[in-house]
Amino acid sequence: MAYTTINKSSDYFITHLYSGNDSTNNQTSLGMTPDLVWVKSRNTGSPTQHYWVDKVRGDKKYISSNATTAEQTDSNTFDLVSGGFNLAGGNGWTNVSGRNYASWNWKANGQGSSNTEGDITATVSANTTSGFSIIKFTSAGSVSQSYGHGLNGTPKLWIIKDTSQSSNNWQVYYKGTDRLKLDTDEGSSTTASYLMSANATTITTPSNADSAWGNGNGINYITYAFQEIQGFSKIGKYTGNGNADGSFIYTGFKPAYVLTKRSDTAESWVIQDNKQSPYNPTHDFLLADTTGVPTAGGTPIDILSNGFKVRTTSVYSNASGGTYIYMAFASEPLVSSNGIPAVAR
């Protein structure tokens, strides 16, 4: 029996590294056409914002995961195109000469279409194969309103941002149990009235009214929803052991990307991938909630054929007794439908 229906994970998610040049700089060799691109400068001493562009909101329109800033429009070219994205002009966040960049790229389903499954009609771009959708909607201003996500199952983690105002945090919801903020290092809230919930067709806003959470009257929102897909994506929790021979987290695939967040107290969001660090243990990482570039080697993991193993005592990812939420995407499945197994790198 096959462990996954996705034999080539890079058709749906890929990390891509590139260098800026202040000019035309087309990145069209990704091997897939992304609908969400997240870019961050990797250079020490060159702090820049995180830069998120998606096909549903439209090319050149960006938001930053380290800031509450509302959606803005880039004066330079950043267009999502077949095979990747096109750049032009010297935007310091995406294309300055002498800076190196990481981009994380997800495929949904283009610009999206109308979805009427919830109380609110939304524009939804959903990839039911990979379990990823982008949802844009305008709130009616009532609590506990629902909107469709377009997936074939219940998302396990979703990220929502008010794109109209500059005062509201990014919200991250893990299942129906934890609410975190992507632009801060805050620990999670488990207060029931603050939590959004999801089922196989819709996501529902909290009973406690707050415009950051999807129920501000007339406010525009974007949601990125992730359903767990066997052999391609894994979303869960683990407990740190405070030992350099740290916790092993089974994913059922060789990870290409791992996002972790300590949820029981304040610690930053850690991003690690198989391109910035091509050998074990990983040595380069970035933080989703800050502009700076951390010192290399601070929170290493081993990327294995069936998961990842923490190789540090850092509180970022392995404090003794600490609770961590993680989301990982595959570079290849543990066993594909043709029976070929993944191997450790």
PyMOL commands that set and color helices and strands:
alter all, ss='L'
color gray80, all
select helices_A, chain A and resi 9-11+192-194+211-213
alter helices_A, ss='H'
color red, helices_A
select strands_A, chain A and resi 13-19+36-41+51-54+61-63+72-73+77-81+84-88+100-106+113-115+122-127+132-138+146-148+157-162+171-174+178-181+197-198+202-204+220-226+233-239+248-250+253-262+269-273+286-287+301-304+307-310+323-333
alter strands_A, ss='S'
color yellow, strands_A
deselect
rebuild
show_as cartoon
